[in-house]
């Protein structure tokens, strides 16, 4: 798909809110290619997807430009971030996944997802 054509968004039956996060990968083309492969439909771990859904995340997208990632999360408006991220870190294979992807990320060993990804502040919107 041509990224300039945009991406389909899904509407949910409950009120939602959006959280946007960013993270840098190590600036190494081979590592970035492997990181992309690990996040493909063929290779992403089933337990990771199940964990994301189990904590109440409705939709998650990750975008890449160079070695910069941006994650967009669509969550219920009553979503409790701290509680949900703490729960996610304890679910099956989540810590193992974080260890695997950490070798690609500019992050410290042993950091959870919520420690690595930096929440972005929206400074403009147009509706």
Biotite code that builds the C-alpha atoms (Angstrom):
import biotite.structure as struc

atoms = struc.array([
    struc.Atom([0.000, 0.000, 0.000], chain_id="A", res_id=1, res_name="UNK", atom_name="CA", element="C"),
    struc.Atom([1.121, 3.525, -0.722], chain_id="A", res_id=2, res_name="UNK", atom_name="CA", element="C"),
    struc.Atom([1.367, 5.318, 2.674], chain_id="A", res_id=3, res_name="UNK", atom_name="CA", element="C"),
    struc.Atom([0.197, 8.595, 1.150], chain_id="A", res_id=4, res_name="UNK", atom_name="CA", element="C"),
    struc.Atom([-3.160, 6.948, 0.413], chain_id="A", res_id=5, res_name="UNK", atom_name="CA", element="C"),
    struc.Atom([-3.787, 6.728, 4.165], chain_id="A", res_id=6, res_name="UNK", atom_name="CA", element="C"),
    struc.Atom([-4.969, 3.914, 6.396], chain_id="A", res_id=7, res_name="UNK", atom_name="CA", element="C"),
    struc.Atom([-8.485, 2.798, 7.189], chain_id="A", res_id=8, res_name="UNK", atom_name="CA", element="C"),
    struc.Atom([-9.598, 3.531, 10.739], chain_id="A", res_id=9, res_name="UNK", atom_name="CA", element="C"),
    struc.Atom([-12.134, 1.579, 12.718], chain_id="A", res_id=10, res_name="UNK", atom_name="CA", element="C"),
    struc.Atom([-15.001, 3.082, 14.684], chain_id="A", res_id=11, res_name="UNK", atom_name="CA", element="C"),
    struc.Atom([-15.881, 1.552, 18.025], chain_id="A", res_id=12, res_name="UNK", atom_name="CA", element="C"),
    struc.Atom([-19.228, 1.288, 19.790], chain_id="A", res_id=13, res_name="UNK", atom_name="CA", element="C"),
    struc.Atom([-17.823, 2.736, 23.021], chain_id="A", res_id=14, res_name="UNK", atom_name="CA", element="C"),
    struc.Atom([-16.286, 6.177, 23.554], chain_id="A", res_id=15, res_name="UNK", atom_name="CA", element="C"),
    struc.Atom([-12.550, 6.027, 22.916], chain_id="A", res_id=16, res_name="UNK", atom_name="CA", element="C"),
    struc.Atom([-9.414, 8.084, 23.317], chain_id="A", res_id=17, res_name="UNK", atom_name="CA", element="C"),
    struc.Atom([-6.064, 7.953, 21.581], chain_id="A", res_id=18, res_name="UNK", atom_name="CA", element="C"),
    struc.Atom([-2.558, 7.754, 23.024], chain_id="A", res_id=19, res_name="UNK", atom_name="CA", element="C"),
    struc.Atom([0.475, 8.337, 20.808], chain_id="A", res_id=20, res_name="UNK", atom_name="CA", element="C"),
    struc.Atom([3.953, 7.177, 21.789], chain_id="A", res_id=21, res_name="UNK", atom_name="CA", element="C"),
    struc.Atom([7.407, 7.272, 20.244], chain_id="A", res_id=22, res_name="UNK", atom_name="CA", element="C"),
    struc.Atom([10.581, 5.226, 20.480], chain_id="A", res_id=23, res_name="UNK", atom_name="CA", element="C"),
    struc.Atom([13.862, 5.168, 18.575], chain_id="A", res_id=24, res_name="UNK", atom_name="CA", element="C"),
    struc.Atom([15.440, 2.065, 17.129], chain_id="A", res_id=25, res_name="UNK", atom_name="CA", element="C"),
    struc.Atom([19.161, 1.576, 16.846], chain_id="A", res_id=26, res_name="UNK", atom_name="CA", element="C"),
    struc.Atom([20.233, 3.226, 13.594], chain_id="A", res_id=27, res_name="UNK", atom_name="CA", element="C"),
    struc.Atom([21.214, -0.001, 11.855], chain_id="A", res_id=28, res_name="UNK", atom_name="CA", element="C"),
    struc.Atom([19.422, -0.998, 8.619], chain_id="A", res_id=29, res_name="UNK", atom_name="CA", element="C"),
    struc.Atom([19.790, -4.742, 9.274], chain_id="A", res_id=30, res_name="UNK", atom_name="CA", element="C"),
    struc.Atom([18.358, -4.451, 12.782], chain_id="A", res_id=31, res_name="UNK", atom_name="CA", element="C"),
    struc.Atom([15.511, -2.247, 11.545], chain_id="A", res_id=32, res_name="UNK", atom_name="CA", element="C"),
    struc.Atom([14.666, -4.800, 8.835], chain_id="A", res_id=33, res_name="UNK", atom_name="CA", element="C"),
    struc.Atom([14.575, -7.578, 11.449], chain_id="A", res_id=34, res_name="UNK", atom_name="CA", element="C"),
    struc.Atom([12.426, -5.442, 13.776], chain_id="A", res_id=35, res_name="UNK", atom_name="CA", element="C"),
    struc.Atom([9.970, -4.887, 10.934], chain_id="A", res_id=36, res_name="UNK", atom_name="CA", element="C"),
    struc.Atom([9.911, -8.634, 10.215], chain_id="A", res_id=37, res_name="UNK", atom_name="CA", element="C"),
    struc.Atom([9.198, -9.453, 13.884], chain_id="A", res_id=38, res_name="UNK", atom_name="CA", element="C"),
    struc.Atom([6.157, -7.162, 13.737], chain_id="A", res_id=39, res_name="UNK", atom_name="CA", element="C"),
    struc.Atom([4.741, -8.686, 10.547], chain_id="A", res_id=40, res_name="UNK", atom_name="CA", element="C"),
    struc.Atom([1.579, -10.794, 10.621], chain_id="A", res_id=41, res_name="UNK", atom_name="CA", element="C"),
    struc.Atom([3.648, -13.910, 9.953], chain_id="A", res_id=42, res_name="UNK", atom_name="CA", element="C"),
    struc.Atom([6.059, -13.458, 12.851], chain_id="A", res_id=43, res_name="UNK", atom_name="CA", element="C"),
    struc.Atom([4.360, -11.453, 15.624], chain_id="A", res_id=44, res_name="UNK", atom_name="CA", element="C"),
    struc.Atom([3.861, -13.644, 18.678], chain_id="A", res_id=45, res_name="UNK", atom_name="CA", element="C"),
    struc.Atom([0.271, -14.732, 19.285], chain_id="A", res_id=46, res_name="UNK", atom_name="CA", element="C"),
    struc.Atom([0.708, -14.156, 23.031], chain_id="A", res_id=47, res_name="UNK", atom_name="CA", element="C"),
    struc.Atom([1.734, -10.533, 22.432], chain_id="A", res_id=48, res_name="UNK", atom_name="CA", element="C"),
    struc.Atom([-1.451, -9.862, 20.459], chain_id="A", res_id=49, res_name="UNK", atom_name="CA", element="C"),
    struc.Atom([-3.552, -11.647, 23.084], chain_id="A", res_id=50, res_name="UNK", atom_name="CA", element="C"),
    struc.Atom([-1.937, -9.576, 25.862], chain_id="A", res_id=51, res_name="UNK", atom_name="CA", element="C"),
    struc.Atom([-2.618, -6.306, 24.062], chain_id="A", res_id=52, res_name="UNK", atom_name="CA", element="C"),
    struc.Atom([-6.294, -7.232, 23.721], chain_id="A", res_id=53, res_name="UNK", atom_name="CA", element="C"),
    struc.Atom([-6.502, -8.616, 27.283], chain_id="A", res_id=54, res_name="UNK", atom_name="CA", element="C"),
    struc.Atom([-5.648, -5.248, 28.838], chain_id="A", res_id=55, res_name="UNK", atom_name="CA", element="C"),
    struc.Atom([-8.325, -3.488, 26.784], chain_id="A", res_id=56, res_name="UNK", atom_name="CA", element="C"),
    struc.Atom([-6.387, -1.925, 23.912], chain_id="A", res_id=57, res_name="UNK", atom_name="CA", element="C"),
    struc.Atom([-8.835, -1.770, 21.011], chain_id="A", res_id=58, res_name="UNK", atom_name="CA", element="C"),
    struc.Atom([-6.423, -0.934, 18.221], chain_id="A", res_id=59, res_name="UNK", atom_name="CA", element="C"),
    struc.Atom([-2.681, -0.416, 17.934], chain_id="A", res_id=60, res_name="UNK", atom_name="CA", element="C"),
    struc.Atom([-0.649, 0.849, 15.002], chain_id="A", res_id=61, res_name="UNK", atom_name="CA", element="C"),
    struc.Atom([3.108, 1.348, 14.725], chain_id="A", res_id=62, res_name="UNK", atom_name="CA", element="C"),
    struc.Atom([4.546, 3.651, 12.073], chain_id="A", res_id=63, res_name="UNK", atom_name="CA", element="C"),
    struc.Atom([8.209, 3.959, 11.112], chain_id="A", res_id=64, res_name="UNK", atom_name="CA", element="C"),
    struc.Atom([10.315, 6.694, 9.539], chain_id="A", res_id=65, res_name="UNK", atom_name="CA", element="C"),
    struc.Atom([14.021, 5.934, 9.452], chain_id="A", res_id=66, res_name="UNK", atom_name="CA", element="C"),
    struc.Atom([14.758, 4.618, 12.938], chain_id="A", res_id=67, res_name="UNK", atom_name="CA", element="C"),
    struc.Atom([11.886, 6.507, 14.636], chain_id="A", res_id=68, res_name="UNK", atom_name="CA", element="C"),
    struc.Atom([8.733, 4.633, 15.632], chain_id="A", res_id=69, res_name="UNK", atom_name="CA", element="C"),
    struc.Atom([5.357, 6.147, 16.440], chain_id="A", res_id=70, res_name="UNK", atom_name="CA", element="C"),
    struc.Atom([2.686, 4.012, 18.097], chain_id="A", res_id=71, res_name="UNK", atom_name="CA", element="C"),
    struc.Atom([-0.986, 4.994, 18.015], chain_id="A", res_id=72, res_name="UNK", atom_name="CA", element="C"),
    struc.Atom([-3.281, 3.315, 20.535], chain_id="A", res_id=73, res_name="UNK", atom_name="CA", element="C"),
    struc.Atom([-7.057, 3.504, 20.482], chain_id="A", res_id=74, res_name="UNK", atom_name="CA", element="C"),
    struc.Atom([-8.396, 2.724, 23.943], chain_id="A", res_id=75, res_name="UNK", atom_name="CA", element="C"),
    struc.Atom([-11.722, 3.019, 25.809], chain_id="A", res_id=76, res_name="UNK", atom_name="CA", element="C"),
    struc.Atom([-12.198, 6.456, 27.356], chain_id="A", res_id=77, res_name="UNK", atom_name="CA", element="C"),
    struc.Atom([-12.174, 4.901, 30.860], chain_id="A", res_id=78, res_name="UNK", atom_name="CA", element="C"),
    struc.Atom([-8.893, 3.019, 30.212], chain_id="A", res_id=79, res_name="UNK", atom_name="CA", element="C"),
    struc.Atom([-6.563, 3.115, 33.237], chain_id="A", res_id=80, res_name="UNK", atom_name="CA", element="C"),
    struc.Atom([-3.084, 3.431, 31.719], chain_id="A", res_id=81, res_name="UNK", atom_name="CA", element="C"),
    struc.Atom([-0.939, 2.556, 34.749], chain_id="A", res_id=82, res_name="UNK", atom_name="CA", element="C"),
    struc.Atom([-3.070, -0.393, 35.808], chain_id="A", res_id=83, res_name="UNK", atom_name="CA", element="C"),
    struc.Atom([-3.298, -1.777, 32.274], chain_id="A", res_id=84, res_name="UNK", atom_name="CA", element="C"),
    struc.Atom([0.425, -1.433, 31.528], chain_id="A", res_id=85, res_name="UNK", atom_name="CA", element="C"),
    struc.Atom([1.302, -3.088, 34.855], chain_id="A", res_id=86, res_name="UNK", atom_name="CA", element="C"),
    struc.Atom([-1.014, -5.976, 33.980], chain_id="A", res_id=87, res_name="UNK", atom_name="CA", element="C"),
    struc.Atom([0.391, -6.252, 30.438], chain_id="A", res_id=88, res_name="UNK", atom_name="CA", element="C"),
    struc.Atom([3.927, -6.631, 31.787], chain_id="A", res_id=89, res_name="UNK", atom_name="CA", element="C"),
    struc.Atom([2.858, -9.760, 33.727], chain_id="A", res_id=90, res_name="UNK", atom_name="CA", element="C"),
    struc.Atom([1.016, -11.579, 30.922], chain_id="A", res_id=91, res_name="UNK", atom_name="CA", element="C"),
    struc.Atom([2.458, -14.665, 29.193], chain_id="A", res_id=92, res_name="UNK", atom_name="CA", element="C"),
    struc.Atom([5.610, -14.024, 27.145], chain_id="A", res_id=93, res_name="UNK", atom_name="CA", element="C"),
    struc.Atom([5.379, -10.215, 27.449], chain_id="A", res_id=94, res_name="UNK", atom_name="CA", element="C"),
    struc.Atom([8.667, -9.875, 29.358], chain_id="A", res_id=95, res_name="UNK", atom_name="CA", element="C"),
    struc.Atom([10.305, -12.309, 26.924], chain_id="A", res_id=96, res_name="UNK", atom_name="CA", element="C"),
    struc.Atom([9.019, -10.253, 23.963], chain_id="A", res_id=97, res_name="UNK", atom_name="CA", element="C"),
    struc.Atom([10.366, -7.053, 25.505], chain_id="A", res_id=98, res_name="UNK", atom_name="CA", element="C"),
    struc.Atom([13.777, -8.713, 25.898], chain_id="A", res_id=99, res_name="UNK", atom_name="CA", element="C"),
    struc.Atom([13.738, -9.813, 22.244], chain_id="A", res_id=100, res_name="UNK", atom_name="CA", element="C"),
    struc.Atom([12.799, -6.410, 20.827], chain_id="A", res_id=101, res_name="UNK", atom_name="CA", element="C"),
    struc.Atom([15.066, -4.511, 23.235], chain_id="A", res_id=102, res_name="UNK", atom_name="CA", element="C"),
    struc.Atom([18.129, -5.431, 21.175], chain_id="A", res_id=103, res_name="UNK", atom_name="CA", element="C"),
    struc.Atom([16.691, -3.293, 18.337], chain_id="A", res_id=104, res_name="UNK", atom_name="CA", element="C"),
    struc.Atom([15.553, -0.389, 20.480], chain_id="A", res_id=105, res_name="UNK", atom_name="CA", element="C"),
    struc.Atom([17.411, 2.498, 22.054], chain_id="A", res_id=106, res_name="UNK", atom_name="CA", element="C"),
    struc.Atom([16.348, 1.327, 25.512], chain_id="A", res_id=107, res_name="UNK", atom_name="CA", element="C"),
    struc.Atom([17.833, -0.125, 28.656], chain_id="A", res_id=108, res_name="UNK", atom_name="CA", element="C"),
    struc.Atom([17.810, -3.897, 29.243], chain_id="A", res_id=109, res_name="UNK", atom_name="CA", element="C"),
    struc.Atom([14.858, -5.067, 31.313], chain_id="A", res_id=110, res_name="UNK", atom_name="CA", element="C"),
    struc.Atom([12.626, -2.065, 30.624], chain_id="A", res_id=111, res_name="UNK", atom_name="CA", element="C"),
    struc.Atom([8.930, -2.753, 30.171], chain_id="A", res_id=112, res_name="UNK", atom_name="CA", element="C"),
    struc.Atom([7.063, -1.435, 27.156], chain_id="A", res_id=113, res_name="UNK", atom_name="CA", element="C"),
    struc.Atom([5.635, 1.470, 29.145], chain_id="A", res_id=114, res_name="UNK", atom_name="CA", element="C"),
    struc.Atom([9.125, 2.447, 30.283], chain_id="A", res_id=115, res_name="UNK", atom_name="CA", element="C"),
    struc.Atom([10.601, 2.416, 26.765], chain_id="A", res_id=116, res_name="UNK", atom_name="CA", element="C"),
    struc.Atom([7.879, 4.148, 24.811], chain_id="A", res_id=117, res_name="UNK", atom_name="CA", element="C"),
    struc.Atom([7.531, 7.889, 25.459], chain_id="A", res_id=118, res_name="UNK", atom_name="CA", element="C"),
    struc.Atom([4.008, 9.302, 25.413], chain_id="A", res_id=119, res_name="UNK", atom_name="CA", element="C"),
    struc.Atom([3.725, 12.196, 22.975], chain_id="A", res_id=120, res_name="UNK", atom_name="CA", element="C"),
    struc.Atom([1.852, 15.405, 23.649], chain_id="A", res_id=121, res_name="UNK", atom_name="CA", element="C"),
    struc.Atom([-0.599, 16.593, 21.015], chain_id="A", res_id=122, res_name="UNK", atom_name="CA", element="C"),
    struc.Atom([0.063, 20.208, 20.132], chain_id="A", res_id=123, res_name="UNK", atom_name="CA", element="C"),
    struc.Atom([-2.476, 20.619, 17.314], chain_id="A", res_id=124, res_name="UNK", atom_name="CA", element="C"),
    struc.Atom([-5.648, 19.008, 16.057], chain_id="A", res_id=125, res_name="UNK", atom_name="CA", element="C"),
    struc.Atom([-8.242, 19.759, 13.406], chain_id="A", res_id=126, res_name="UNK", atom_name="CA", element="C"),
    struc.Atom([-11.701, 18.231, 13.451], chain_id="A", res_id=127, res_name="UNK", atom_name="CA", element="C"),
])
